Amino acid sequence: MADCWSCGAERGVDFFCPTCGKIQAASPKTTLFEALGLPARMRLERGDVDKAFREASRNVHPDRFAQAAPMERKLALQLTELVNQAHQTLRDPRRRAEYLLKAEGVEVGHDQARTRDRAFLMEMLELQERVDETSEVAGLEQMLKDAKARTKHLLAGLEAYLDDGVGEQAVAARAVEELRYMERLAERIDAKLEEMY
Amino acid sequence: MGLLQIGGAPAEKCGGRVAGIDLGTTYSLVGIVQDGSPKVLADEAGRVTLPSVVWFGPGGEVEVGYEARARAAERVGATIASAKRFMGRAQVEAQAADELTPFHFAAGADGPVVYFQVSGERRVTPMEVSAEVLKVLKARAEVALEGPLDGAVITVPAYFDDAQRQATKDAARLAGLTVLRLLNEPTSASLAYGLDKKRDGLFAVFDLGGGTFDISILKLDEGVFQVLTTGGDSRLGGDDFDRDVAQHFLRKQGVEPATCPADVATRALAEARRAKEALTDVDETSLIIEGVQYTLTRAEFDALIQPTLNRVRGPIRRVLKDVGVDGAELDGVVLVGGSTRVPAVRSFVAELFGQAPLADLDPDQVVALGAAVQADLLGGSGARDDVLLLDVLPLSLGVETMGGVVEKILHRNQTIPATARQEFTTYADGQTGMDFHVVQGEREMVADCRSLARFKLSGIPPMGAGMGRVEVTLSVDADGILEVSAKETTTGVEASVQVKPSYGLDDETVERMILDSFAHAEDDVASRVLAEARVEAERILAALRRAMIEDAALLEPGEQERLEAGIAALEAAKSGTNHTRINDAIQKLDELSLEFAGRRMNRSIAAALGGKSVDFVDAPTQGNTEVPRP
């Protein structure tokens, strides 16, 4: 275990030295969940993630160290970047799932990892084309609804796999990829609706 | 001048002297925190707003604010207003955007910076214009704080991109200001508002200034002000209402905006602004355009500005969608910016949000008040446990990839400061260099985003295609300003990166401008000398008054009256603007109090020799008694 840079005492895993109270560097092993003090799981409420983020920020934000020593200011900046990254990743269920899968060694989104399932890819392509071809609001809104329902279903599957160990890794990895397509689809529909309003 | 400090310790200094500056498109303000609460500072005439207008005289002289505005008609093109609209913009953008323009853009300047031709030889950038405004506010704060400013928080529209923020920092540098933080205007307003009301919940800040529109949604939770999303239009504001009105009446006279001479435009815009302001309180007003008088009713005015006002719709819809709430579900909508005084704006906001907006704080002042609070937190009395601002990146940052597609690396609404990395692979065998293009914006194609910088990474060891891996790191600091770095990761070779900004001034130019400004710095020096003289006077007066109370027994008959007369003379001189008069009055009061000070000194020494404690003694006095400094 590392020692505190300021007083030399053993500092533990906390962001603050238990002996002198000075801010510490994050360990390279600190997970994003640990950065916010959250349990490492898929089922998390958005409100709880936000709350944890605000609490963590309250402790480490550089503004709290504006007049502190340069070392403390530097550490505060580094920890805040970590806390901000944690919030950015964990508040979004799809990114949270990706992060948890990455801990299992599954790299979603890498060129090599992308699915080559033709039927699936064709389906996604067709959905996109349908959006491009649809020009009435009602039709687009229905497609948006469908995409959201599918998103919900995929997330439920990911929760079951990641939190309860039900299902297979490969299916979970595919689900995350599908979620990415759903996101892009929803963005496209939104952009189109925006133009029509 | 140390003589009178006997018994009078210098004012207790906790942290630095800091101020918050709202550098607005049409008006600018400066605020400070005094005795724990923020306040905006007024000029000698009691006006807190300073028009963001600068007049450049033929001999290099400069006027700022109301004086500059008064001289606007004197010499066409010499008066620059609304320079903020052109900060971080290129000449082509500036000219294309403004149909009706009172500016003379310098010919042949097609570089990354706007130049105004203000007199025969002289051309200035928007940054230099803003620096003149900042200098006046800086001097105002220095008088109030009784000494040189250690730093300032300067507010910017939340929607300002990297180039515009950088330009604001450059302006501050030119004005000799240390920037503690660039703070987003809506966030600043919410700070002033939230601290005032002590309420938690979800709030929208609708900020319509002279030239920019911002809409932000914040979560207030036990003193943490978290910006959830921000949107807006950095080229929409009350100035556009003036333009709508001016163009309407000029067209009636057959004058087309695009070909309208600058002097005609200047006069018409001033009349339009006057009419707009009048219509806030009355239902009908008149205005004179090129000698012809017209009447304008509020209903007509509302109709004229409606197309412009409609432009707030899109950004509002987007931020509500980001947060996933309905306007009516918000706990409040706060109005900020002078343009929210326009009744049509208020009713439109009420309609769009489904609730009446809050306007208990002066919309002109609320941004400067918040900035003063943040300045105090950062550089003044220090951090408070109950206040923290968490701001976001307004626009995504990415890098151009093959086919002109943007790979977003840092996303919009991500809390700052933030850092993210992205790996790129070489695409040709033996490739030793890689070009990068950093852009900001939400669109997928590079062409639709704003170019920020280009750089080349060289020194990659030759390898097969796809083997070389370059990691690009984008960091955004708490000011929202970007820093880029890149390195080759497979071999660990650090390659050099040189970033060339697509817009704005490079460091060398800024340095040169700072040096140039010393040549034209007489006015600046004068205001500084004045501020210093006032500070000195204040110090002397306080010390003498205290001494006269503490050691009233040492005063001789008639001496009290003579000193009171000297004090009154110095007070009178101090309220004027002539620093020589102030220094003369200080000198006179010094002479008047010489004997009294001597008696106090002797008594202190006697006390010291008697083994008692010595009063605070700042400097040796006349005669042969040498007193060491404590």
Contacts between the chains, C-beta under 8 A, distances in Angstrom:
chain1	res1	chain2	res2	distance
A	50	B	219	7.3
A	50	B	226	7.7
A	51	B	221	7.6
A	53	B	415	7.9
A	54	B	221	5.8
A	54	B	224	4.5
A	54	B	226	6.1
A	54	B	390	7.3
A	57	B	224	6.8
A	57	B	388	6.4
A	57	B	390	5.7
A	57	B	415	7.8
A	58	B	224	6.2
A	58	B	388	5.6
A	61	B	388	5.7
A	61	B	390	7.4
A	62	B	417	7.0
A	62	B	478	6.2
A	63	B	377	6.4
A	63	B	378	6.3
A	63	B	383	6.3
A	63	B	388	6.4
A	63	B	389	6.9
A	63	B	478	7.4
A	64	B	383	4.6
A	64	B	388	7.2
A	65	B	383	7.7
A	66	B	180	7.6
A	66	B	377	7.2
A	66	B	378	4.3
A	66	B	379	6.6
A	66	B	382	7.6
A	66	B	383	6.5
A	67	B	15	6.7
A	67	B	378	7.8
A	67	B	379	7.1
A	67	B	382	5.8
A	67	B	383	7.7
A	77	B	417	6.1
A	80	B	417	5.9
A	81	B	417	5.6
A	81	B	418	6.1
A	81	B	419	4.9
A	81	B	475	7.8
A	84	B	414	6.8
A	84	B	415	4.5
A	84	B	416	7.2
A	84	B	417	6.9
A	84	B	418	5.1
A	85	B	418	7.0
A	85	B	419	7.5
A	85	B	420	7.5
A	87	B	415	6.3
A	88	B	411	7.3
A	88	B	414	5.3
A	88	B	415	7.2
A	88	B	418	7.5
A	190	B	321	7.4
A	194	B	314	7.3
A	194	B	317	7.5
A	194	B	318	7.6
A	197	B	317	7.1
